[in-house]
Amino acid sequence: MVRRYELAGGKIVESQNEQSPILVYVNPSDAEKRYLTEELKLDEHTLNSSLDPDELSRLEFEPEHVALIFKRPKNYAACDNFLFRVTSLGLFLFKERLVILQTEDIPLFEGKPFIRGLSLPRVMLSLIYRSIFHFIEHLKVINMLSDSLEQKINASMENKYLLNMFILEKSLVYYLNAINSNGMVIDKIKNNTVKIGIDGDTQEFLDDIFIENNQCYKQAEIYSNILSGLMDARAGI
């Protein structure tokens, strides 16, 4: 499935125009993949990697575009039973087009980053910023869940609460790996701003993204260390 968007009045609006500069593919079909590889010259391996939840973040420079794979939190549902997963987002930046690949049909262009004057490189960076914010939101939820489980463990000897805590601890390990992987890509973007087409104003936004991701990683690390310490103490008891 593909959705098309245009930049109008500094905002991103959905469009039916075949030549729209922003294309969003959700679980692209075989025919759509052929179009992306044959017409837009996306590397087939990179295309498939951008839909692989286990793929690490990376930045590659192709003759006609920049290929970026970035990690973001997977939408959480009650049926996930305390396991917070990560997934991948593929961004392919051309001179006059941005192609986005994702596995979940979720809104992309929401929040403050998307209400200012936008260029295609700025949209790409705004998606990265939104992903970091998404991680921070999930970390707050994980912290609240761990506090609730700790209280239940104190009042009950049931093993299920301990098992739920172990699952949360596992989730934080996934998040730490993903946020660290994103950080290395952000650093690479900072070293290639001219090549990517990032101007002065957008450079300042990139610096903010770099700081936010570092703070996000430190927050995840603190929560992980606290939860690990709690689990070690409970296991000892």
N, C-alpha and C positions, 0 to 999 in steps of 0.2 A: 504494500500500500504506500502511496506517495502523496504528500501534501506539499503545496507550493505557497511560498510567501514572498512578499515584496517589502521594500523599505519605502514607507510613505510618510512624509512629514516627521521624520526622525523616529518612526515607530515601525514595528513589524506587523503586517496585516496579511491575512490569508488571501490567496489569489487563485484564479483559474487560468491565468496566463501561462502558456507552455514555456515561455522564456523567462519565467520568474527567477530571480537570482538566488533564492534559498529553496532548496529541495530537501524534504524530510522523508526518509524511507523507514517504515516500520516493518521489520521482518520481510525484506524484499523477496519477491518471488523469483523463480529462475529466470523469467523473461526480463524482470527489472535488473537482475544481476548482470545479465548479458548486455543490457543497455549501458550499465555503469562501466563494465570492463571494455566493451567494444567501442562505444561512442565517446565516453568521457575518459577512457584510458585509465581507470582505476586498477591498481594491481589486484589480481584475484585473491592472492594470499592475504593482503592487507584488508581487503573488503571482508573476507570471512573472519579475520582476526578481530575486526571491530564489532562483530556480533558474538564473539566468544567471551563468556563471563570470566574465564580464567586467564585471559590474555593480559600481559603487563602493559602499562602505559608506554607509549613511544611516539617519537616524532621523526618523520622521514620526509625528505625532499625529492619529489619527482620532477621530471622536466616541465610539466605544465601546472603542477599544484603541490600543495603541502598536505601531507597525510598525518593526522593526529589521532591516536587512540588514547582515550582518557577513561578513568575509572569513576564511577558514581555509585551511590547506594541503590540497591534494588528496592522497589516499593515493598514495604513491610505489610503483612496481613496476619491476622490472628492464627491462621492455620500454619504459619511458619514456626510456631512454638518456640519463641524466644531466639530463633536463629536469624540474625541480620546478615544478608548476603550483599555482595557487590556485583555489578555488571559493567559492561563496557559501552562506550559511546564513540562512534567513528565520525571524525570531522575532516572533510576534504575541501581545502580552501584553494579556489582558483582565483584568477585576477578579477573576474566579474561574476563568480558564482561560489556558493557554499553548499556542499552536499553533506547531509547529516544522516547517519545510520544508527538505528537503535532497535532493541528487541521488544521494548515495552511502549505501548501507545500512551505516553504521558505528556502533559503540557510542558513545553520547553521554554517559552518566551514570557515568563512571568517574573515579577519583582523589579526592584529599582534598577538593576543593570540594563534593563531593556526599555527605559523611559527617557533616555538621553539620546543625543544625536549619535546615530550609529553608522558604521561602515562594516563591511564584511569581516575584516580582522577583529573589529570591536565586538561583533556578534559572537565570533568564535571564543574570544576571551570571556565574554559575559556568560557563555554556557559553562566554561570552566569555573567561573566564580559561583554560579548557581549550584554547581555540583559540590563545591566546598561548603556552601551554606547548607546544602542538603545533608552532608556528613555531620555538620555541627548540630543540626536539628535531631538527627538520629542518636547522636552521642548523649544529648539531653534525655531522650527517651530511655536509652539503655541505663543511664544513671538512675532515673526514677524507678525503673523496673528492678534494678539491683537493690535499691533501698527497700522497696516493697518486699522482695524475696527475703532479704535479710531479716526483716521483722517477722515474716512467716516462719523462717527457720528457727528464730529465737523462741517462737511459741509452739513449735511443732517439731517432731523428730522424723517427719516423713521425708523419704529420700527424693521425692519428685522435686522438691524445692531446691535441693542441692544440685540435682541434675540440670535444672533450669539455669542455675548460676553457672555451671560448667559451660552450658551452651552460650550464655552471654559472654563468658570469657573467651570462648572460641570466636565469637562474632567480632570482638575487639581486635583479635589477632588478624582477622581478615581486613578489618578497617585500617589497622596500622600499616599493613603491607600495601594496601591500595593508596592510601594518602601519601606514603613515602614514594611510591612509584609515580604518582602525580607530581610530587615535588621535583623529582629529577627531570620530568618533561617541562615543567614551568621554568626551571633553571635553563634548560636548553633553548626554550623560546626567548628568554631574556638575552641569550648570547647570539640570537639570530633575528633580531627585530627588523633590521633593514631588509633581510632576505624575505621575511614574511610580509612586510609592508606595514609595520606598526609605526605610527607617527608619534609626535611628541606628547600629545594629550593622552593617547592610548598607552604610551609608555608608562605614564604615571599610574594608570589603572592597573597595568601589569605588575608594577611594584607593589600595589595594594594586594593583588592576588597572591603574590609570593609571600607576603607577610601573613595573610589570612590562612594560607595553607600550612605554614609553619606553626601558627598558633593552634590550628585544628589538630595537627599531628601531636603537639605537646599535650593538648587536652585529652586526646585518645590514649596517649601513653600514660597519663596520670590515672585515668579511669581503669586502664588495664592493670597497672601496678597495684592499685587499691583492691580491685576485684581478685587479682592473683593472691594478694596477701590474705584476704578474707577466706579464700578457698583453701589455702595452705593451713590456716588456723582451724577451719572446720574439719578438714581431713585429719588433722592431728587429734582433735577431740573425738 
